[in-house]
Amino acid sequence: MKAIYTKAPYQFELREVALRAPRHNEALIRVEACGLCGSDLHTARDAVSFEPLGHEVAGVVEQVGEYVTNVRPGDRVVLESGSYDRFSSLSRDGKYDLDNNGRHFFNTQQDGNGMGFAEYLIAPDEVCVPYEGLSLAAATMIEPLGVAFDLVKVSDIELGSTVMVVGIGTIGLCALRLAKLRGAAKVIAVSTRGRARRDAAARAYGADEIVYAGEDFSACRADRILCTAPPEVMPGLLKNLNVGGVLSYIGEGGSPYATFDMDYLHWHKLQIRASYAAPALFFPVCIKLARLKMIDLDLLHTHDLRLEHFKEDFDFYRQDRENAIKAVMFTAGREDAPAAKRAE
């Protein structure tokens, strides 16, 4: 089968990979679509040797091992990108959200398996979640929606509160919409100039105000800040928090270090909470929200990727800053895709 591999700086190879048979508690998944995550961009930028990539997967179960009971051939599934060990002390104590040592399809790379940007992959049975009633593009975004769900849950947004969302890529936009659904009275989106499509999506999802990074928005005050930008921006956001406010974050890239004024943090009774969203949880409720159109994930799909033309389509997506939100790879042809969604 064919699979994409990448290394720095933004080099891609389409390789022929021979897959082994799934083991007794695994499933062979025929990939129908896979979303491009920000972490994939980091891999393509930084990897010193070629690595497979892609973890926002929607596919069809082709074959299952003899012990698999939760899915069967023909089922459409989305794949959790991480899982917990149900036998660990944390999980047995009800703290399964703190355990990230379960099986997942990242673990099968050493066997010659590809990742999501491939025709097939092998996945443990526990990460396979059946779904129906979603487009393929929307199905690939259940994984980042689950990340946003975790971020919002950690933030403990209260009814009537003001929420600021810093960074409105896919996860930030999903978090913005979830904050409105959770009862935020006002949502402020912190965007970047030149990202008109993201600004429009933020307004469609319910943003009451849009301000821009690098410009003065010090007058904006919030009870909760949801940060999907690199940690280095976080110290400057403390002054935007009301007394008793919470800054929650998930993000990587840039410098991982940040220096805080701990006196200010203490005197204003502020909290900083990490999300991380691993293990990947909340897929059933995210599927429900998307099926009910409480969040329109198709709105975020702006670009298509093709295995056979991955580099060409990837570069087109990266250069189209004004329109780029979410790129999705489809293994089948997409001749019906609008020109804005694929490289011409």
C-alpha positions in Angstrom: 0.0 0.0 0.0 1.0 3.6 -0.5 1.9 5.9 2.5 3.4 9.4 2.8 6.6 9.9 4.7 8.2 13.3 5.6 11.3 14.9 7.0 12.6 18.5 7.3 12.4 20.8 5.6 9.0 19.9 4.1 10.2 16.9 2.1 7.7 14.2 1.2 8.0 10.7 -0.2 5.2 8.4 -1.4 6.4 4.9 -0.4 5.2 1.4 -1.0 4.7 -0.2 2.4 4.0 -3.9 3.0 1.6 -4.3 5.9 1.5 -7.3 8.2 -1.9 -8.9 9.0 -3.7 -7.5 12.0 -3.2 -9.3 15.3 -5.9 -10.8 17.4 -7.0 -7.5 19.0 -6.4 -5.2 16.0 -8.2 -4.0 12.9 -7.1 -3.3 9.4 -8.5 0.1 8.4 -8.9 1.3 4.8 -8.2 5.0 5.1 -10.9 7.2 3.4 -9.7 10.5 4.6 -7.2 12.1 7.0 -6.9 15.7 8.3 -3.7 17.7 8.4 -2.9 18.7 12.0 -0.6 21.5 13.1 1.6 18.8 14.7 2.0 17.3 11.2 3.4 20.7 10.0 5.9 20.6 12.9 7.0 17.1 11.9 7.5 18.1 8.3 9.5 21.1 9.5 11.6 19.4 12.1 12.0 15.6 11.5 15.6 14.6 11.0 14.7 11.4 9.2 11.7 10.3 7.2 8.6 9.6 9.3 5.0 8.6 8.5 2.4 11.2 9.6 -1.3 11.8 9.9 -3.6 10.9 12.8 -7.0 12.5 12.1 -8.3 9.4 10.4 -11.7 8.3 9.0 -11.9 4.9 7.4 -13.6 1.6 6.8 -12.8 -1.6 8.7 -11.5 -4.2 6.2 -10.4 -7.0 8.5 -10.4 -7.7 12.3 -8.5 -10.0 14.6 -10.2 -12.9 16.2 -10.7 -11.2 19.6 -12.2 -7.9 18.2 -15.9 -7.4 19.1 -16.5 -3.7 19.0 -16.2 -3.3 15.2 -16.6 -5.5 12.2 -15.7 -5.4 8.5 -17.6 -2.7 6.7 -18.0 -0.4 9.7 -17.0 3.2 9.2 -14.8 4.4 12.0 -12.8 7.4 13.3 -9.7 6.6 15.2 -8.7 8.0 18.7 -5.1 9.2 18.5 -4.3 8.0 22.0 -5.8 5.7 24.6 -5.5 4.8 28.3 -4.4 1.5 29.8 -7.5 0.2 31.5 -5.4 -2.0 33.8 -3.3 0.9 35.2 -3.7 2.1 38.8 -4.8 5.5 37.5 -7.5 4.0 35.3 -8.7 1.7 38.1 -8.9 4.7 40.4 -11.2 6.5 37.9 -8.4 8.8 36.6 -8.3 7.3 33.1 -7.9 10.8 31.6 -4.5 11.0 33.3 -3.2 7.7 31.8 -1.8 7.9 28.2 -0.2 4.5 28.1 -2.8 2.6 26.2 -2.4 1.1 22.8 -2.9 3.3 19.7 -1.9 3.2 16.1 1.3 5.3 16.7 2.6 2.1 18.4 2.4 0.1 15.1 4.9 2.3 13.2 7.8 0.1 14.2 6.2 -2.8 12.3 6.3 -0.9 8.9 2.8 0.4 9.3 2.1 3.9 7.9 0.0 6.5 9.6 -3.1 8.3 8.5 -1.7 9.7 5.2 -1.8 6.2 3.7 -4.2 3.8 2.0 -4.4 1.5 5.0 -3.2 1.3 8.6 -3.5 -1.1 11.5 -5.1 0.1 14.6 -5.9 -1.4 18.1 -9.5 -2.3 18.5 -10.1 0.1 21.4 -9.3 3.2 19.4 -11.8 2.4 16.7 -15.1 4.4 17.1 -18.0 3.7 14.7 -19.8 6.7 13.3 -22.4 7.5 10.7 -24.2 10.6 9.4 -21.0 12.7 8.8 -19.1 13.7 5.7 -15.6 12.3 5.4 -14.2 15.8 6.0 -16.2 16.2 9.2 -15.4 12.7 10.4 -11.6 13.5 10.3 -12.3 16.5 12.5 -13.8 14.5 15.4 -10.2 14.1 16.7 -9.4 17.8 16.9 -12.9 18.5 18.1 -12.2 16.1 21.0 -9.0 18.1 21.7 -11.1 21.3 21.9 -13.7 19.6 24.0 -11.0 18.6 26.5 -9.7 22.2 26.6 -13.2 23.6 27.2 -13.9 21.0 29.9 -10.6 21.8 31.7 -11.5 25.5 31.6 -14.8 25.0 33.4 -16.6 27.8 31.6 -19.6 29.1 33.5 -22.9 30.4 32.2 -22.7 34.0 31.3 -18.9 34.3 31.4 -16.7 36.1 28.9 -14.2 33.8 27.1 -11.2 34.8 25.0 -9.9 32.2 22.4 -6.3 32.9 21.4 -5.4 31.2 18.1 -8.3 30.3 15.8 -7.0 27.4 13.8 -9.2 24.3 13.7 -8.9 23.5 17.5 -9.3 27.2 18.5 -12.4 27.5 16.3 -13.9 24.3 17.7 -13.2 25.5 21.2 -14.8 28.9 20.4 -18.0 27.2 19.2 -18.0 24.8 22.3 -17.6 27.8 24.6 -20.8 29.3 23.1 -22.6 26.1 23.5 -21.5 25.8 27.1 -23.1 29.2 27.9 -20.5 31.9 27.4 -22.2 35.3 27.1 -19.4 36.8 25.1 -16.5 35.2 23.1 -13.5 37.2 21.9 -11.4 35.6 19.2 -7.7 36.6 18.9 -6.8 36.1 15.3 -3.9 37.0 12.9 -4.2 39.6 10.2 -4.5 38.1 6.7 -6.6 35.1 7.8 -10.0 36.2 6.5 -11.5 32.7 6.2 -10.7 32.0 9.8 -12.2 35.3 10.9 -15.4 34.5 9.0 -15.6 31.0 10.6 -15.2 32.6 14.0 -18.1 34.9 13.4 -20.2 32.0 12.0 -19.4 30.1 15.2 -20.6 32.9 17.4 -17.6 35.2 18.1 -18.8 38.5 19.4 -15.5 40.3 18.8 -12.3 39.7 16.8 -9.0 41.3 17.8 -5.6 40.7 16.3 -2.3 39.4 17.7 0.4 42.0 17.7 -2.1 44.8 18.2 -3.4 46.3 21.4 -6.3 44.4 22.9 -5.3 45.1 26.5 -8.8 46.5 27.2 -10.4 43.1 26.5 -11.2 41.3 29.7 -12.2 37.7 30.1 -13.1 35.2 32.8 -11.6 32.4 30.8 -8.8 32.3 28.2 -8.4 29.3 25.9 -5.0 29.4 24.4 -4.0 27.3 21.4 -0.9 29.4 20.6 2.7 28.6 21.7 3.3 28.9 25.5 5.6 32.0 25.0 2.5 34.2 24.5 0.8 33.2 27.7 2.4 35.6 30.2 1.2 38.6 28.2 -2.4 37.3 28.5 -2.6 37.4 32.3 -3.6 41.1 32.3 -6.6 40.1 30.1 -8.0 37.9 32.9 -10.5 39.1 35.4 -9.9 38.3 39.1 -10.3 34.6 39.7 -9.8 33.9 36.0 -8.5 30.8 34.4 -6.0 30.5 31.5 -6.2 27.0 29.9 -3.9 26.0 27.1 -3.0 23.4 24.6 -0.3 24.2 22.1 3.2 23.6 20.9 5.8 25.2 18.7 8.0 28.2 19.4 9.6 28.3 22.7 8.2 25.9 25.3 9.3 28.2 28.1 7.3 31.1 29.7 8.1 33.4 32.6 5.2 34.6 34.8 4.8 37.3 37.3 3.8 35.0 40.2 2.9 37.9 42.5 0.3 39.1 39.9 -1.0 35.6 39.5 -1.3 35.2 43.3 -2.8 38.6 44.0 -5.5 38.2 41.3 -6.2 34.5 42.2 -5.5 33.4 38.7 -5.1 29.8 37.5 -3.2 28.2 34.7 -4.5 24.8 33.5 -2.9 22.4 31.0 -5.2 20.4 28.7 -2.9 18.2 26.5 -6.0 16.1 25.6 -4.2 12.7 25.7 -5.6 10.2 25.9 -8.0 11.1 23.2 -11.5 11.1 24.7 -15.1 12.4 24.1 -15.5 11.0 20.5 -19.1 9.8 21.0 -20.3 13.2 22.2 -18.3 15.0 19.5 -19.9 12.8 16.9 -23.3 13.7 18.3 -22.6 17.4 18.3 -21.5 17.2 14.7 -24.4 15.1 13.5 -26.9 17.5 15.1 -25.1 20.4 13.4 -24.5 22.0 16.8 -21.1 22.5 15.3 -20.7 22.6 11.5 -17.3 20.9 10.9 -17.7 21.1 7.2 -17.3 24.9 7.5 -13.7 24.3 8.4 -12.7 22.2 5.4 -10.9 24.5 3.0 -8.3 22.4 1.1 -7.9 18.9 -0.3 -4.8 16.8 -0.3 -4.1 13.8 -2.6 -1.6 11.0 -1.9 -0.2 11.1 -5.4 0.2 14.9 -5.4 0.8 15.4 -1.7 3.7 17.9 -1.9 1.9 20.0 -4.5 -1.3 20.2 -2.5 0.5 20.7 0.8 2.4 23.7 -0.6 -0.8 25.1 -2.0 -2.4 24.9 1.4 0.5 26.5 3.2 0.7 29.4 0.8 -3.0 30.1 0.8 -2.9 31.9 4.2 -6.1 33.9 3.6 -8.3 30.9 3.1 -6.5 28.0 4.9 -8.2 26.4 7.9 -8.3 22.6 7.5 -6.7 20.5 4.7 -8.0 16.9 4.3 -6.5 14.1 2.4 -8.9 11.8 0.5 -7.7 8.5 -0.9 -10.4 8.4 -3.5 -10.7 11.0 -6.3 -12.3 14.4 -5.5 -13.1 15.7 -8.9 -16.1 17.4 -7.4 -14.0 19.5 -5.1 -14.1 23.3 -5.6 -10.9 24.8 -7.0 -10.2 26.5 -3.7 -9.9 23.1 -2.1 -7.2 21.6 -4.3 -4.1 22.7 -6.2 -4.8 23.4 -9.8 
